[in-house]
Every structure is written in structure tokens, then in C-alpha cells.
Amino acid sequence: MAQFSRRQFLQDTLIATAAAATAGPALLSHAAEAETPAVGPNEKLGIAMVGVNGQGNNHIKEYLKRRDVEIVCVCDVDEKVGRNRVEEIAKRQKRKPRYVKDVREVCDDQSVDFVSIATPNFWHSLGAIWAIQAGKDVYVEKPVSHNVSEGRRIVEAARKHGRICQMGAQCRSMKGTIDAIDYVKSGKIGEVKLARGLCYKPRRPIGPPGVFDPPAEVDYDLYLGPCAIAPVTRSRFHYDWHWQSPYGNGDLGNQGIHQMDIARWGLGVDQLSDRVSSYGGRLGKGWTEDAGDTANSQVIVHEFGDKTIVFEVRNLASTRLMDASIGVIFHGSEGYVVLTSYTNGVAMDKDGNVVKKFHGGQYADHFANFIDAIRSRKHEDLAADILDGHLSSALCHTGNIAWELGQELPVAEVKTWADAYQGNDDAVDTCKRFAEHLEANSLDPAQTTVRLGAGLVFDPVTETFPGNDRANAMLTREYREPFVVPSAGEV
């Protein structure tokens, strides 16, 4: 295969752009052949920030602390937000970054070495793939995908084009979490067959549905990108997309992806589950009538042979479990490890006596790890390589698929299912606590129906649901031209 210099790549890209100004990734067709430039230890790396309204602003703050990088471009479909960030950055570094609203302009920019993506979920994969095809390294926020297929395509693109791609799972670089996972894997709490992720994070309903105008400063066509053209039906535009399934993945894919990733990491499973079940609903006063459609009370059970991940989402008020609300519990034959945050955790014996504590880490560690890997050009150096990002994100997606395809049943019938469940978790206890949680929030289990999707069989090798057309259709989506995530083998 012929090798192209960075200058040749830019010239070819400009020619392609002139020929197809409105094209998507096709204008980046030579990126696969572009040489990976050597980056000296003292050379500043040019960053493009893509999506800067929320989490992206946290990215900016971390990069501005470093002397080895420079923000050269800010991209956001909200012009007001984007231009405000440009002015803020200009006060902190010598160079004023340029503002663009279209990520394709970022891909064409030769001064950009890597892209940091913090857009809504439905843009994560396409933005990452286009940047990778253009020869950029990528830091992409969690979940790395909006559906299972998208995540696998980023992995394929990163490997094919030799790019460094990290998921924004900051806990993967924090000492407290790393030490706790090492302790779990050391065998000091015995054999670990069950990991339990918790997202007990109280939230509020998002208000009744309606038809609302997007902010005047937002290019709504670019904002929607891969999604179908549709009116805005939520009153708060910039965050509440999380709770509408065409755009977000609920709290399972918002907060919960962190805990799902830690659970999978500690359990030592490096593929998707063999079987997945889920039950729950969007329950409670104000929730059943609001503009959201994702679950606010949910249990997901992933089976990996003789190992199990159980995940619990509670957006209604909840008590802690083993002193954790947003955390992970590893159940060993000789004790437990409980992570209560990204930086803190404890190991306990079977009687509940604390035998070791874990602590340490900071947000900046993950960005430092990413930049170190850019310089080494070894994806193995990443704390959260895109393959890990895909697998953990996909566990959230398949959990939601099981729930979305489930049957509406009274809670009592879910208990009957749990009684007969042959998995490795104490399914009866989990379901009992779920029912008690509903009661504590004035929901009578005898009068409350939830959705139960039980025992969907999954093939972790092909990453499909064998013989299940409805479930397989939900592994991807219909994309709107030209915002199309490439098919397998076409990245």
C-alpha cells in the first residue's frame, strides 16, 4: 500500500472536498494510507474539541492545565456555546482556537493531531470514525456508541488506521479503582463469580412532551446528524436527550456505563454476555407522563458462563447498598470489595470487617494516559482502549434491548420469574429489594406493572441475537445521509 505524507493527505482531502463539498466520510478516503507522524516528546499536540457544552468543557479545563498540548479548534453545533468557549480558551493559552460547527471541518484541519469528543451519544461513533479515517487520534466520551454495531465499527476503524482511541472512563486511570480491581483479581476475596453495579442516582422527571423550538444558536440539522429529522419534544434541549431513546441510552448509558465497565473489568470478562435479562420501567409520579421513554428503575442481568453481572438503576430516592449508591460490589467466596466512588473503596471479609481500603486518583490522570499513548503509538498503553469501551458500552445497549423487547407484567410475576431463575445471582433477593424500593417510593408492587425481558440469548462472537430478528434490528439504526456509520469492513 502506498504511503502518503501529511501534506499529500491534506492536498488530496482538499481536492476531494472541492469535488464533494457536502459529502461525509467519503472525502476522507485517503486517510487509511496516511503515515502516522512521529511525535517528539517536546512537540505540542494540536487538539480539536468536539462538543463543548457540558462534559466537553471539563475536557477543556484539563487540557489547558498541560504544556504539551494546545487547543487549535473548537467545534460545536451551538454557535453561542462554541464561540464562548473560544474566548475562554484564548484567555488561557497564547493561540486563539478557531471555531467551526461541522466536525468534517475538524477532520480536514492539518493542525489537529487528536480530537476530544463530548457530543450527545448519537454522535460519538460517527465523529470518532470520521476523525480516525482522517488520521486523527480520538478521545471519545462514554458510552462510545449509541448502539452495539457502532462501537464495533470504531474498534475496526482504530485498528485498521493505526489510531489511538480512548474511552472517557476516567476511573480506569484512578489509583483507588486500579488497586481495588487488582485486589479482586489477586484472589484475596476468594473466587468472584458475581459483580453488582449500582446507579442509585436520584433524578427528576423532565416535564410533559410538547413541540419546542431548538435554541436559535443551534444548527439543528447538524445537531441531529445520524438521527431522523424530528421535532424537539423535551423542554430542556441540551441535557434531557439522555432520557429519549433515539438520542440517549438512559442512566444505564449515562452514569451506569462507568460502573458497568468496572464490573466487567474486575470480573475479568473480555466479551459480551451469553444471555441477558432486564426488568423495570419508567415509574413514579410525574415520570409516566413526561417526555422521556428510558427506564428510571431497572435491573439488568448479564450471564457470562458461570459469571454474572447484575446492574441496578434507581432514579427514584433510594437507600445505599453496602454503603454504595453509585458504585460496584464484587462478591467473593471469602469476602467483598465495594467501590463507593472512582477513587475510594474497601475490602471486607465475610463478616463485614474492613481488611483494606483503597483511595487515590484524579480526573487528569486519564487524559495524561491518553496523551502518553499517543506518543508511544501503542494502544496497549491505554487505560481504556476503545475495545474495552465498546464491550462495556454494548453491555448497556443489550441490557436496554432486553428491557425494550420485554412484556408488561405485574411485579408479582417478575418475582415468580426470579424464583425460577437459574443464574448465579441471588435473583430472588435482588427482585425483593426492587419491590421494596418501589414501595418506599409510594408504588404498590401489587398495582405496578413493569417490563420484563427474560433470557435473551446472545452470541458474543458474532455479537448478534441468534434467530431474533427484532433484537438484531436494534443492534444498529437507520442512518440519515450523509451521516452514516460505515458497515463492517467499510471503515
TILUM-720289 format. One record per residue (C-alpha): x, y, z. Coordinates in pm, whole numbers, plus 50000, padded with zeros to 5 digits. Example, Ala and Ser with C-alpha at 12.3 -4.5 7.8 and 13.67 -1.06 7.14 Angstrom:
512304955050780;513674989450714;
//
This chain:
500005000050000;501375034349909;502385057850188;501255094150196;502795123250382;500645146150592;500945172950322;499905148650049;496975137750265;495825173750308;496135181149936;494115150049847;491505159050106;491145194349970;490705180849618;488045156649740;486335184349932;486125205849622;484575177049434;482085167649704;481615196349943;478665180950117;479975145550140;480545127150466;483415103250529;483995097150158;486025129050139;488495112950378;489205082550162;492995085550170;493205087250548;493785049650572;497055053750387;498345084550569;501545079150763;501315081651137;503565111451215;506225107151477;505525129451775;508575141451964;508435143752344;508625181852331;506245187152039;502885202152125;499885182652009;497035201551845;493575193751984;490125198251838;487345199252095;484105184951954;481095191652175;481895216952447;478665224552630;478875200652927;481465173452968;483455188752683;484085219352897;485655196453157;487925182952883;488965218552801;489845226053163;492085195353183;493895201552855;494525237752948;496495225853250;499015208653024;502015223852844;502345196452584;499035202752407;497245232252252;493585236252163;493555246851799;489895242051713;486515242451888;483575225251720;480005227451843;476665229351665;475605255551921;477395286451793;476865306352112;478405279052327;481235272752081;482255309152043;482065314652419;484475285652472;486845300252211;487025332852406;487535314752735;490345293752590;492015324152434;492445338752781;494325307752897;496635299752606;498625320452355;496785308352048;493125315951992;491445284851852;489185287451552;485505279251576;483645255551341;480245239251372;480805208951145;483085180451258;484025174150895;485955206850901;487865193551200;488775162551001;490185184750723;492345205150961;496025195750933;496855213251261;494695188451455;496565158151591;493755144551804;490075150251865;488325150652203;484635142152162;481925150352418;478845153252199;475495136452264;475765098452245;474345095351896;477315114551753;480075096251944;480775068351697;480405087051371;482505116151495;485195092151614;485215071751293;485435102251067;488305116051275;490135082551271;489705079850895;491245114450869;494335103051059;493445117451399;493705100551736;490495101951939;489355105552299;485635098052298;483275100752590;481235072252728;479285054052607;481415052252294;478345042752090;474595046652073;474165010251968;476204978251962;477214978951595;478625014151616;481085005151890;482494975851696;482974998551393;485125022851597;487304993951709;487624982451348;488505017451229;491075023851503;492874991151432;492724994851055;494075030351054;496525025851340;494995053051557;494915056751935;491355057652068;490445060452436;487035059152607;486335086052865;486155061653156;488225082753393;488045057253674;490215033753467;493175056653540;492445063453908;494635046554168;491785037954403;489895018754136;493015002653988;494184989854328;490724976454410;490504957554080;493984943254134;492874931554478;489794914454335;491874896854071;494524886454326;492154861054481;492224877154824;488414876854846;488294841954701;486534831754384;484504860254234;481554849954019;479264879854075;479784917154023;476984941654101;476894976353952;474815003554117;473455035753974;471325048554261;471175084254136;468025104154216;466715124453924;463555143253835;461015139053555;461765160653251;458305175553207;455465167452970;456105162452599;455415190452355;456845206352044;459655230252127;461965251751921;465655242751940;467865271152063;468275297551792;472065293551801;471895256051724;472285242251372;469575216251426;470295196751108;473925191751213;472855185151569;470635156051462;473345141951236;472655104351209;469155107551357;465925111451165;464555146551131;462105151051417;460775179351631;462155186451976;459705171452227;461525179952554;461595213952721;465305212752819;467215208552496;470835203552594;470795175752854;467475157952860;468175139752533;469705113452767;466195101752855;464875098352498;465975066152329;466545079851976;469285101552127;470395087752464;470605054752649;469035063352983;471045063353304;472365028953218;474345045252936;474855078653108;476145072553461;475855034753462;478395028253188;481175036753436;480025010653686;479264985053412;482814989453287;484344984953634;482214954053695;483284937853368;486924947653429;487034932453776;485154901253675;487714895553400;485324890053110;486564902052772;483494896352558;479774902752570;477404880752769;475804848152658;472384857752793;470774889852913;467584897453105;466144930253227;463094942753414;461864976753524;460165007553387;459735045053391;457845046253716;456535071553965;454535103453981;455485127353701;457625101153529;454965081253347;453615112853183;456895130153095;458745132852763;461235105352843;460975068752745;464015052652912;463805032953236;464285050853568;464045018453770;465764988653613;467614956353683;469874940453420;471364905553449;474264895753219;475454859653219;478964850053107;479024812553157;479464808353533;479974845753594;477274872253629;476984909953624;473864924153787;473174960953733;470624982153916;469405016453806;467385037054054;466465072953972;463855073754249;465045080154605;466945050254739;468935038455037;472515026554986;473554990554944;476654980955143;477395018255175;477405023054796;474985043054586;476965048354267;479495020354278;480374983854227;480284953954462;482374922954393;481034892454576;483804867654654;483674833954826;485834848155107;484714884355119;483744915354925;485224945654757;482974976154749;483865006254534;481905036354657;483405061254409;486055062854137;488725069654399;487605050654709;486735015254808;487104988855078;487744951555101;485804932355367;485844897055495;482704875655501;481704890355838;481824925955706;485094935955874;487164960355671;490524944855584;491834970155332;491005004655196;491655018554851;491915055054759;493555079354520;493355093054168;492285124253986;490445133253668;493655144753497;495215110153514;493075096853229;493975124952991;497655120353078;497385083352998;495795091152661;498495115952563;501245091852673;499725065352445;499605089752155;503335094452194;504105057352233;501745047851945;500725016752142;497015011752207;498034986252470;499245015552682;495715029552710;493845025953036;490525024152846;491235012752493;488355015352250;487834977552260;487084979652633;484915009752559;482924990452302;482394959852519;481244978752827;479035002452625;477494972952441;476554956152770;474444986952842;472884985252496;471984948152509;470554953552856;468304980652719;467334958852422;466204931152659;464104956352853;462624973352546;461514940052400;460054928152728;456464920852829;454464942753065;453794922853381;452794928953742;455774929853979;454434897754138;455014879153811;458554892253792;459054877354138;457794844054003;460374846253723;463094854453976;462094824754192;462674801553896;465814819153774;468814796053742;471574822153717;474384827953964;472984858954129;470594857554422;467844867954183;465124864454446;466864888754681;467504913854403;463874913154295;462724915754656;464844946954706;463474960954379;459904956654506;460814972254842;462365001654658;459115007454472;457125005754796;459455031154956;458525054754671;454755050154719;454405024754439;452394994254535;454024963554372;450614946954357;449314975754143;452504983553948;453434968153615;456974966753481;458524953753164;460374920253180;462664908852901;463834874553016;466734853752892;467624868052552;470334845352410;473314863852264;476304852052062;479364871352188;481444860451889;479164873951616;477674900051854;474134891251745;470994875651892;470684841951712;467314838351540;465914870251696;465184894951417;463564920751644;466534922051878;469074921951595;467354951651431;468084971251749;471834964651727;472034993351478;469795021151348;468675036751020;471075064950943;470285097550772;472515106050477;475265117350476;475665109750849;476085072250808;478225049751027;480055026550785;479164989750769;481544962050875;484624961150654;483984995950514;485645018050776;
//
